[in-house]
Amino acid sequence: MTRLLIVIALTSVIHLINTLIYSVRLSGVRTQRLATAISLFNVIFLISSTANMIQAPLLSAIVERSINTALGGVAVPGRLNEFVDTPAYQVQLGLLAEDIRLVILAATLGTIIGALMIPTFVRVFSRLILIFDEIGSVPRLVLLILFSPRRLRRAMDYVQVPSMSEIRRTAHERIGLPKGFLVFNVVVTGIYTTGVLSALYAGALFPDYRSTAVLLSAIVNGFATVLLATVVDPTAARITDQAIRGVRPERDVQMMVFWLAVSRLAGTVLAQLLFVPAALLIRFVAQLIV
């Protein structure tokens, strides 16, 4: 249970940071320093990368423990798949599926928290961009944040949690954005959220070749990568560049950030629906390979 709670916490942090990525474009537009904004956020993204490195082996350990518990210590290489249909193994599969769905739920929770933090993050991050522009050094910027109480107190003045009335007003505001790339962002997020999780579950469904199943997560994630690289990111970049050039108002970028966060939230909910079908697809491909 402790291991699962750690995975849930790390998953929330990962998705919180990945949600805040959207607000980097708005900070770049406000400060007219988009390249600097993206570069500085990479420092924050290291937290997400570190959490991901810790999360992955913990998730794998949870799956391995479920498989070993279901097998009851039986070790017959090449014949483990014969035990998949036994009642004891099916019970463990059910418990494992519940655990993984909790992890996906943590992704939804992290996305909600990240979305609520966007207004505050934009203000604070824009301030950090301007400070960096003055001192020109990331290490000095980090030291300034850590050891300057005055700067920290001033940063707290930027805390702003959007109210429900503001969210409703923004949601009902007419937007001049292409709708298609927001729909694709739902799909991309749903696939990315469940990709590795489905591959791990596929390994439990096909225990003799679970390593093969896990490595086949690229089958699920590859489709999302293509959509992200060809539809979502280029469209968001074009809207941001147009705002920097003055072709679009800054409000369009604000609306884009809002709807990208909403579509990301919808994507984490979609992941709950994709979880088992994606696992079955990966198991099918693994069976074809072996």
Secondary structure in CASP SS format (residue, H / E / C, confidence):
PFRMAT SS
TARGET T0000
AUTHOR 0000-0000-0000
METHOD secondary structure of the structure
MODEL  1
M C 1.00
T H 1.00
R H 1.00
L H 1.00
L H 1.00
I H 1.00
V H 1.00
I H 1.00
A H 1.00
L H 1.00
T H 1.00
S H 1.00
V H 1.00
I H 1.00
H H 1.00
L H 1.00
I H 1.00
N H 1.00
T H 1.00
L H 1.00
I H 1.00
Y H 1.00
S H 1.00
V H 1.00
R H 1.00
L H 1.00
S H 1.00
G H 1.00
V H 1.00
R H 1.00
T H 1.00
Q C 1.00
R C 1.00
L H 1.00
A H 1.00
T H 1.00
A H 1.00
I H 1.00
S H 1.00
L H 1.00
F H 1.00
N H 1.00
V H 1.00
I H 1.00
F H 1.00
L H 1.00
I H 1.00
S H 1.00
S H 1.00
T H 1.00
A H 1.00
N H 1.00
M H 1.00
I H 1.00
Q H 1.00
A H 1.00
P H 1.00
L H 1.00
L H 1.00
S H 1.00
A H 1.00
I H 1.00
V H 1.00
E H 1.00
R H 1.00
S H 1.00
I H 1.00
N H 1.00
T H 1.00
A H 1.00
L H 1.00
G C 1.00
G C 1.00
V C 1.00
A C 1.00
V C 1.00
P C 1.00
G C 1.00
R C 1.00
L H 1.00
N H 1.00
E H 1.00
F H 1.00
V C 1.00
D C 1.00
T C 1.00
P H 1.00
A H 1.00
Y H 1.00
Q H 1.00
V H 1.00
Q H 1.00
L H 1.00
G H 1.00
L H 1.00
L H 1.00
A H 1.00
E H 1.00
D H 1.00
I H 1.00
R H 1.00
L H 1.00
V H 1.00
I H 1.00
L H 1.00
A H 1.00
A H 1.00
T H 1.00
L H 1.00
G H 1.00
T H 1.00
I H 1.00
I H 1.00
G H 1.00
A H 1.00
L H 1.00
M H 1.00
I H 1.00
P H 1.00
T H 1.00
F H 1.00
V H 1.00
R H 1.00
V H 1.00
F H 1.00
S H 1.00
R H 1.00
L H 1.00
I H 1.00
L H 1.00
I H 1.00
F H 1.00
D H 1.00
E H 1.00
I H 1.00
G C 1.00
S C 1.00
V H 1.00
P H 1.00
R H 1.00
L H 1.00
V H 1.00
L H 1.00
L H 1.00
I H 1.00
L H 1.00
F H 1.00
S C 1.00
P H 1.00
R H 1.00
R H 1.00
L H 1.00
R H 1.00
R H 1.00
A H 1.00
M H 1.00
D C 1.00
Y C 1.00
V C 1.00
Q C 1.00
V C 1.00
P C 1.00
S C 1.00
M H 1.00
S H 1.00
E H 1.00
I H 1.00
R H 1.00
R H 1.00
T H 1.00
A H 1.00
H H 1.00
E C 1.00
R C 1.00
I C 1.00
G C 1.00
L C 1.00
P C 1.00
K C 1.00
G H 1.00
F H 1.00
L H 1.00
V H 1.00
F H 1.00
N H 1.00
V H 1.00
V H 1.00
V H 1.00
T H 1.00
G H 1.00
I H 1.00
Y H 1.00
T H 1.00
T H 1.00
G H 1.00
V H 1.00
L H 1.00
S H 1.00
A H 1.00
L H 1.00
Y H 1.00
A H 1.00
G H 1.00
A H 1.00
L H 1.00
F C 1.00
P H 1.00
D H 1.00
Y H 1.00
R H 1.00
S H 1.00
T H 1.00
A H 1.00
V H 1.00
L H 1.00
L C 1.00
S H 1.00
A H 1.00
I H 1.00
V H 1.00
N H 1.00
G H 1.00
F H 1.00
A H 1.00
T H 1.00
V H 1.00
L H 1.00
L H 1.00
A H 1.00
T H 1.00
V H 1.00
V H 1.00
D H 1.00
P H 1.00
T H 1.00
A H 1.00
A H 1.00
R H 1.00
I H 1.00
T H 1.00
D H 1.00
Q H 1.00
A H 1.00
I H 1.00
R H 1.00
G C 1.00
V C 1.00
R C 1.00
P C 1.00
E H 1.00
R H 1.00
D H 1.00
V H 1.00
Q H 1.00
M H 1.00
M H 1.00
V H 1.00
F H 1.00
W H 1.00
L H 1.00
A H 1.00
V H 1.00
S H 1.00
R H 1.00
L H 1.00
A H 1.00
G H 1.00
T H 1.00
V H 1.00
L H 1.00
A H 1.00
Q H 1.00
L H 1.00
L H 1.00
F H 1.00
V H 1.00
P H 1.00
A H 1.00
A H 1.00
L H 1.00
L H 1.00
I H 1.00
R H 1.00
F H 1.00
V H 1.00
A H 1.00
Q H 1.00
L H 1.00
I H 1.00
V C 1.00
END
